[in-house]
Amino acid sequence: MLTIDLSQQSQDVLLDRDLQKVTDVMLKAKKTIVVTGAGISCSSGIPDFRSADGLYNLVKKQYPDTVLKGKDLFDANLFRDCKTTAVFYTFISELHAQTLKAKPTPTHHFIKMLSERGKLLRCYTQNIDCLEEELGMETSLVCDKGKVKKDVNVVQLHGSLRRLKCTLCSEPYGFQTDYQKVFKEGDAPGCPKCELYDGIRVAQGKRKVATGTLRPDIVLYNENHPFGDAIGKIQSSDLSRSPDVLLVMGTSLKVHGLRLLVRKAAKIVHENKKGCVILVNKTPVVGKEWAGVFDYFVEGETDGWCSIVENAIRQVKVQTKLPFKPLTPAQADAQTQMAKVMTEETAAGEKEVEKEKKKTVAKKTSEKKTVEKKAAVEKKTAETKRTVTRSTAAAETMIVKRKRVQDKENQLPLAFTKKQKATTIARALAAKKV
């Protein structure tokens, strides 16, 4: 694994070359999977949890007798005790208020740019601040009909802080100001849908039923993701498309599920000969399990590195593969000559294709005329044949009739014939005398 310290960038030329290498990887990337953590939102204005001015210490002033570790604030077991539940709700209220003031960081803009350039396969984030939505990126996993969306830009692995859901009926709600005030006092607002249903039953003289309360629609430790199956399908689909870059930013990879995702994705990426796995974070990942996983470790703020790479990608139209080295005059002339030759070859090829196309059209036209002429001859022949057949049939019918008359005459007695002649003569003479 090659380590690049951004704080030493300007003092060491070799580090500049290494930075150029990892930047060139992103320039060539076509299908990038991005995994992000809390580190990418540090510059957005959201205070951290552990410092003296952090949110947790502010909450502890309201609950001095309740002791919780920072990790415990995101553990589902805190709902077992009403005191820890109250601390959680107050903490969430403060965190939500801070996220509303926060703005997307350069890292968020970099991820958006990757999406616009067609380089982003998917972004998986641990964050619940929803800053990606501020940039118009799609985060909804399923549509109204319950089917998994194909155009999701960002998969929120831990849910969203801007949505609430009922603990009983799971009805979704927005995080309104009135609800935030209730949470700040350590309480949970009731579910309007459950309360309405219960009110209707009471009005009808029926017994009361249980009603739910609202809680943030985030996934805590020791809690299943409500859209776990959808996320699994999306991950399988992404990995089957042979991603060429895995970019991990702003996370130390301490969550078990995320570690599995990164290792599995890194294995798929490395199956591609040109595949590369990059970690950008203030601190390195710890543990033997990460041996051979990352090709580059960029040590420092994600915003600084993302700004460097984004500028290089945006200038790719006027620069070579190495964005930090402009073309020499000789290279520029050679590139121009090559472009001219390619243009001439392309024009010649297009002319040849056009000729072949005309020949094909002429051949098809000739074949069509031949077929039509043959069909006309066959039609005329058929009509003549039918006319001859009808004439022959009429002649044969006439012959048959004449033969029948002749046969009848031949069958009459001779005496009858003489008598018939005499009668005819007598009648003629009688008519003449008259």
C-alpha positions as MATLAB code, in Angstrom:
seq = 'MLTIDLSQQSQDVLLDRDLQKVTDVMLKAKKTIVVTGAGISCSSGIPDFRSADGLYNLVKKQYPDTVLKGKDLFDANLFRDCKTTAVFYTFISELHAQTLKAKPTPTHHFIKMLSERGKLLRCYTQNIDCLEEELGMETSLVCDKGKVKKDVNVVQLHGSLRRLKCTLCSEPYGFQTDYQKVFKEGDAPGCPKCELYDGIRVAQGKRKVATGTLRPDIVLYNENHPFGDAIGKIQSSDLSRSPDVLLVMGTSLKVHGLRLLVRKAAKIVHENKKGCVILVNKTPVVGKEWAGVFDYFVEGETDGWCSIVENAIRQVKVQTKLPFKPLTPAQADAQTQMAKVMTEETAAGEKEVEKEKKKTVAKKTSEKKTVEKKAAVEKKTAETKRTVTRSTAAAETMIVKRKRVQDKENQLPLAFTKKQKATTIARALAAKKV';
ca = [
       0.000    0.000    0.000;
       1.396    3.374   -1.051;
       0.860    6.121    1.566;
       0.463    9.752    0.466;
       0.576   12.404    3.181;
      -1.260   15.499    1.946;
       0.448   17.669    4.576;
       3.837   16.888    2.968;
       2.659   17.411   -0.595;
       4.445   20.679   -1.345;
       7.745   19.673    0.339;
       8.400   16.391   -1.460;
       8.416   15.997   -5.270;
       8.056   12.200   -5.041;
       4.846   12.636   -3.100;
       3.584   14.878   -5.866;
       4.265   12.063   -8.323;
       2.420    9.591   -6.101;
      -0.480   12.003   -5.845;
      -0.422   12.263   -9.627;
      -0.640    8.451   -9.873;
      -3.707    8.162   -7.664;
      -5.278   11.128   -9.455;
      -4.667    9.426  -12.787;
      -6.534    6.384  -11.442;
      -9.607    8.535  -10.871;
      -9.269   10.099  -14.313;
      -9.427    6.667  -15.949;
     -12.144    5.300  -13.648;
     -15.435    4.393  -15.316;
     -17.304    2.489  -12.589;
     -16.477    3.755   -9.094;
     -17.999    2.545   -5.830;
     -17.677    5.169   -3.086;
     -17.967    4.382    0.645;
     -18.155    7.342    3.042;
     -18.220    7.975    6.776;
     -18.542   10.870    9.209;
     -15.154   12.293    8.157;
     -16.541   13.768    4.924;
     -18.996   15.974    6.866;
     -16.552   17.439    9.389;
     -16.192   20.687    7.430;
     -19.958   21.079    6.947;
     -20.499   22.689   10.358;
     -21.798   19.606   12.178;
     -19.925   19.337   15.515;
     -18.470   15.969   16.439;
     -19.653   13.854   19.378;
     -16.539   13.460   21.483;
     -14.836   16.882   21.811;
     -15.359   19.281   24.717;
     -17.803   21.278   22.619;
     -19.298   18.185   21.059;
     -23.008   17.423   21.062;
     -22.740   14.650   23.621;
     -21.183   16.931   26.245;
     -23.927   19.493   25.624;
     -26.537   16.798   26.236;
     -24.791   15.553   29.377;
     -25.383   18.944   31.005;
     -29.115   18.253   30.754;
     -28.712   14.704   32.125;
     -25.753   14.780   34.578;
     -26.763   11.543   36.324;
     -26.940    9.473   33.133;
     -23.629    8.181   31.844;
     -23.416    6.977   28.247;
     -20.515    6.423   25.893;
     -20.608    7.984   22.461;
     -21.168    4.579   20.838;
     -24.042    3.805   23.225;
     -25.993    6.735   21.796;
     -26.465    4.700   18.615;
     -27.202    1.331   20.205;
     -30.745   -0.074   20.121;
     -30.331   -1.281   23.727;
     -30.740    2.296   24.991;
     -34.511    1.944   24.459;
     -34.622   -0.540   27.359;
     -34.262    2.267   29.882;
     -36.392    5.423   29.968;
     -33.444    7.579   31.124;
     -31.112    6.554   28.293;
     -34.031    6.873   25.860;
     -34.562   10.477   26.999;
     -30.829   11.206   26.491;
     -31.033    9.725   22.987;
     -34.048   11.825   22.000;
     -32.453   15.045   23.272;
     -29.205   14.219   21.485;
     -31.057   13.513   18.230;
     -32.916   16.814   18.514;
     -29.632   18.740   18.834;
     -28.023   16.765   16.011;
     -30.993   17.382   13.702;
     -30.864   21.119   14.412;
     -27.172   21.170   13.444;
     -27.674   19.194   10.226;
     -30.301   21.695    9.061;
     -27.641   24.426    9.233;
     -24.937   22.315    7.549;
     -23.940   22.680    3.908;
     -22.479   20.046    1.551;
     -18.685   19.880    1.652;
     -16.241   19.784   -1.293;
     -16.230   16.004   -0.824;
     -19.998   15.877   -1.353;
     -19.633   18.038   -4.469;
     -16.872   15.696   -5.710;
     -19.193   12.668   -5.384;
     -21.911   14.602   -7.222;
     -19.430   15.419   -9.989;
     -18.519   11.723  -10.349;
     -22.214   10.991  -10.792;
     -22.637   13.731  -13.419;
     -19.589   12.457  -15.350;
     -20.949    8.904  -15.384;
     -18.055    7.634  -13.242;
     -20.108    6.802  -10.135;
     -21.579    3.317   -9.881;
     -22.942    3.922   -6.360;
     -22.175    5.727   -3.114;
     -22.697    3.889    0.173;
     -22.712    6.191    3.198;
     -22.794    5.655    6.956;
     -23.907    9.246    7.441;
     -27.447   10.200    8.435;
     -27.092   13.953    7.767;
     -28.587   13.695    4.230;
     -26.217   16.306    2.787;
     -26.202   14.375   -0.493;
     -29.905   15.199   -0.862;
     -29.015   18.914   -0.712;
     -27.209   18.402   -4.029;
     -30.176   16.649   -5.607;
     -28.789   13.112   -5.407;
     -31.372   10.309   -5.200;
     -31.425    8.403   -1.873;
     -34.826    6.646   -1.843;
     -34.270    2.897   -2.113;
     -37.769    1.778   -3.070;
     -40.630    3.329   -5.040;
     -44.297    3.513   -4.070;
     -44.943    0.025   -5.460;
     -42.230   -1.446   -3.217;
     -39.770   -2.216   -6.043;
     -36.064   -1.414   -5.682;
     -35.072    1.699   -7.629;
     -32.316    1.435  -10.210;
     -31.369    5.112  -10.227;
     -30.369    5.457   -6.561;
     -27.162    7.517   -6.322;
     -26.597    7.201   -2.569;
     -27.467    4.222   -0.342;
     -27.952    5.344    3.267;
     -26.678    2.367    5.250;
     -27.800    3.857    8.573;
     -31.010    5.586    7.514;
     -31.965    9.261    7.469;
     -32.196   11.861   10.222;
     -34.715   13.877    8.252;
     -37.436   11.240    8.514;
     -39.383    9.782   11.425;
     -41.398    6.580   11.680;
     -43.942    5.139   14.079;
     -42.633    2.446   16.435;
     -45.922    0.554   16.022;
     -47.319    1.005   12.502;
     -44.077    2.227   10.803;
     -45.923    5.171    9.169;
     -43.289    7.651    7.832;
     -43.261   11.362    8.767;
     -41.070   14.387    8.177;
     -38.964   15.761   11.045;
     -41.123   18.813   11.804;
     -40.237   21.632   14.194;
     -42.968   20.609   16.655;
     -41.567   17.108   16.848;
     -38.045   18.451   17.385;
     -39.228   20.430   20.423;
     -40.753   17.315   21.955;
     -37.574   15.316   21.350;
     -35.480   18.065   22.927;
     -37.379   17.563   26.208;
     -36.496   13.872   26.119;
     -39.960   12.725   25.050;
     -41.294   11.127   21.892;
     -44.279   12.579   20.004;
     -47.242   10.293   19.432;
     -48.073    8.851   16.028;
     -50.924   10.899   14.438;
     -52.184    7.886   12.479;
     -52.385    5.630   15.540;
     -54.024    8.368   17.617;
     -56.611    9.035   14.896;
     -57.502    5.339   14.658;
     -57.787    5.056   18.422;
     -59.986    8.186   18.574;
     -62.358    6.744   15.939;
     -62.690    3.499   17.901;
     -63.467    5.339   21.141;
     -66.089    7.470   19.358;
     -67.714    4.256   18.117;
     -67.876    2.903   21.677;
     -65.084    0.352   21.106;
     -62.162   -0.308   23.436;
     -58.939    1.698   23.207;
     -55.961    0.213   21.394;
     -52.220    0.737   21.731;
     -50.727    3.711   19.924;
     -47.164    4.149   18.734;
     -44.646    6.954   19.156;
     -42.318    8.517   16.619;
     -38.588    7.877   16.463;
     -35.880    8.912   14.001;
     -35.753    6.672   10.929;
     -32.133    5.679   11.527;
     -30.612    2.238   11.977;
     -28.895    1.707   15.331;
     -26.356   -0.925   16.376;
     -28.002   -4.316   17.110;
     -30.915   -3.363   14.870;
     -31.914   -4.704   11.458;
     -32.175   -2.348    8.509;
     -35.820   -2.136    7.302;
     -34.561   -2.098    3.715;
     -31.812   -4.667    4.218;
     -33.032   -6.899    1.380;
     -33.143   -3.962   -1.049;
     -29.596   -2.917   -0.083;
     -28.399   -6.493   -0.543;
     -29.843   -6.593   -4.067;
     -28.216   -3.259   -4.944;
     -24.820   -4.401   -3.638;
     -24.993   -7.662   -5.589;
     -25.957   -5.755   -8.734;
     -23.067   -3.272   -8.329;
     -20.449   -5.959   -7.705;
     -21.653   -7.962  -10.710;
     -20.892   -4.973  -12.968;
     -17.113   -5.288  -12.393;
     -16.286   -1.924  -10.735;
     -12.779   -0.656  -11.485;
     -12.294    1.632   -8.451;
     -13.320    1.380   -4.789;
     -12.951    4.739   -3.018;
     -13.319    4.767    0.804;
     -13.383    8.214    2.430;
     -13.793    9.602    5.939;
     -14.190    6.340    7.847;
     -11.981    4.098    9.990;
     -14.128    1.063    9.090;
     -15.031   -0.023   12.616;
     -18.585   -1.144   11.839;
     -18.751   -4.874   11.119;
     -21.197   -4.719    8.210;
     -19.241   -1.989    6.447;
     -15.971   -3.906    6.838;
     -17.533   -6.898    5.106;
     -18.808   -4.710    2.255;
     -15.406   -3.051    1.707;
     -13.436   -6.316    1.741;
     -15.869   -8.003   -0.630;
     -15.904   -5.016   -2.998;
     -12.088   -4.732   -2.884;
     -11.771   -8.403   -3.888;
     -14.041   -7.848   -6.908;
     -12.172   -4.671   -7.912;
      -8.795   -6.429   -7.737;
     -10.084   -9.125  -10.109;
      -9.927   -6.342  -12.702;
      -6.305   -5.977  -13.845;
      -6.621   -2.203  -13.782;
      -8.748   -2.116  -10.612;
      -7.650    0.040   -7.689;
      -8.753    0.482   -4.048;
      -8.146    3.887   -2.405;
      -8.546    5.003    1.227;
      -8.717    8.738    2.033;
      -8.849    9.465    5.768;
      -7.075   11.296    8.588;
      -5.996    8.001   10.158;
      -5.162    4.579    8.680;
      -7.325    1.527    9.242;
      -6.138   -0.858   11.957;
      -6.025   -4.645   11.820;
      -4.470   -7.545    9.911;
      -7.671   -7.998    7.932;
      -6.752   -4.926    5.843;
      -3.448   -6.324    4.597;
      -3.445   -6.146    0.788;
      -6.886   -4.532    0.620;
      -5.880   -0.930   -0.192;
      -3.523    0.112   -2.986;
      -3.297    3.776   -1.908;
      -3.758    5.483    1.452;
      -4.177    9.254    1.175;
      -3.627   10.620    4.676;
      -5.408   13.903    5.356;
      -8.690   15.749    4.916;
     -10.971   14.346    2.234;
     -11.907   17.847    1.047;
      -8.332   18.689    0.042;
      -7.787   15.531   -1.979;
     -11.216   15.687   -3.613;
     -10.616   19.279   -4.731;
      -7.316   18.271   -6.396;
      -8.881   15.331   -8.239;
     -12.027   17.250   -9.213;
      -9.968   20.045  -10.791;
      -7.979   17.454  -12.737;
     -11.126   15.718  -14.006;
     -12.754   18.998  -15.035;
      -9.637   19.910  -17.058;
      -9.423   16.525  -18.763;
     -10.687   17.963  -22.097;
      -7.617   20.159  -22.512;
      -4.963   17.957  -20.926;
      -3.266   14.609  -21.459;
      -3.528   11.525  -19.280;
      -1.188   13.153  -16.761;
      -3.144   16.267  -15.750;
      -0.246   18.047  -14.062;
       2.076   18.054  -17.164;
       1.061   20.199  -20.180;
       1.907   19.069  -23.729;
       5.246   20.056  -25.286;
       5.160   21.754  -28.740;
       6.421   18.551  -30.397;
       3.745   16.475  -28.646;
       1.081   19.011  -29.609;
       2.195   18.906  -33.307;
       2.261   15.104  -33.267;
      -1.184   15.001  -31.684;
      -2.521   17.460  -34.307;
      -1.009   15.436  -37.163;
      -2.440   12.232  -35.739;
      -5.851   13.841  -35.422;
      -5.616   15.023  -39.061;
      -4.680   11.536  -40.292;
      -7.484    9.981  -38.262;
      -9.930   12.534  -39.697;
      -8.862   11.735  -43.280;
      -9.064    8.011  -42.647;
     -12.475    8.427  -41.102;
     -13.688   10.501  -44.097;
     -12.345    7.896  -46.564;
     -13.985    5.146  -44.594;
     -17.271    7.018  -44.564;
     -17.110    7.475  -48.378;
     -16.424    3.790  -48.873;
     -19.316    2.922  -46.587;
     -21.553    5.319  -48.542;
     -20.559    3.647  -51.859;
     -21.270    0.203  -50.487;
     -24.556    1.487  -49.157;
     -25.542    2.835  -52.614;
     -24.537   -0.459  -54.265;
     -26.624   -2.373  -51.775;
     -29.609   -0.100  -52.372;
     -29.249   -0.425  -56.175;
     -28.964   -4.208  -55.908;
     -32.043   -4.405  -53.718;
     -33.963   -2.146  -56.161;
     -32.957   -4.315  -59.136;
     -33.917   -7.472  -57.297;
     -37.244   -5.919  -56.368;
     -37.993   -4.979  -60.034;
     -37.062   -8.487  -61.198;
     -39.375  -10.014  -58.636;
     -42.193   -7.649  -59.610;
     -41.692   -8.401  -63.364;
     -41.673  -12.133  -62.714;
     -44.842  -11.792  -60.634;
     -46.570   -9.826  -63.473;
     -45.632  -12.496  -66.064;
     -46.874  -15.258  -63.801;
     -50.127  -13.361  -63.269;
     -50.688  -12.850  -67.027;
     -49.895  -16.492  -67.740;
     -52.354  -17.572  -65.092;
     -55.090  -15.350  -66.574;
     -54.449  -16.706  -70.117;
     -54.535  -20.239  -68.801;
     -57.851  -19.587  -67.077;
     -59.336  -18.063  -70.336;
     -58.228  -21.057  -72.419;
     -59.607  -23.397  -69.842;
     -62.998  -21.656  -69.886;
     -63.126  -21.670  -73.790;
     -62.204  -25.332  -73.913;
     -64.855  -26.167  -71.368;
     -67.543  -24.246  -73.365;
     -66.564  -25.996  -76.618;
     -66.667  -29.369  -74.957;
     -70.121  -28.592  -73.543;
     -71.429  -27.607  -77.036;
     -70.085  -30.816  -78.558;
     -71.726  -32.846  -75.822;
     -75.116  -31.129  -76.468;
     -74.912  -31.682  -80.244;
     -74.013  -35.286  -79.686;
     -77.016  -35.756  -77.427;
     -79.395  -34.266  -80.087;
     -77.888  -36.447  -82.759;
     -78.208  -39.459  -80.543;
     -81.900  -38.736  -79.982;
     -82.545  -38.353  -83.727;
     -80.735  -41.561  -84.397;
     -82.907  -43.372  -81.916;
     -86.291  -42.319  -83.550;
     -88.069  -44.914  -85.842;
     -87.852  -44.426  -89.625;
     -91.625  -44.439  -90.116;
     -92.064  -41.731  -87.569;
     -89.549  -39.613  -89.425;
     -91.394  -40.003  -92.839;
     -94.731  -39.224  -91.260;
     -93.264  -36.104  -89.639;
     -91.983  -34.948  -93.047;
     -95.357  -35.516  -94.746;
     -97.143  -33.588  -92.053;
     -94.747  -30.720  -92.435;
     -95.277  -30.662  -96.292;
     -99.052  -30.757  -95.904;
     -99.026  -27.871  -93.556;
     -96.869  -25.875  -95.918;
     -99.233  -26.468  -98.892;
    -102.258  -25.580  -96.808;
    -100.639  -22.353  -95.795;
     -99.758  -21.596  -99.437;
    -103.394  -22.078 -100.637;
    -104.644  -19.774  -97.993;
];
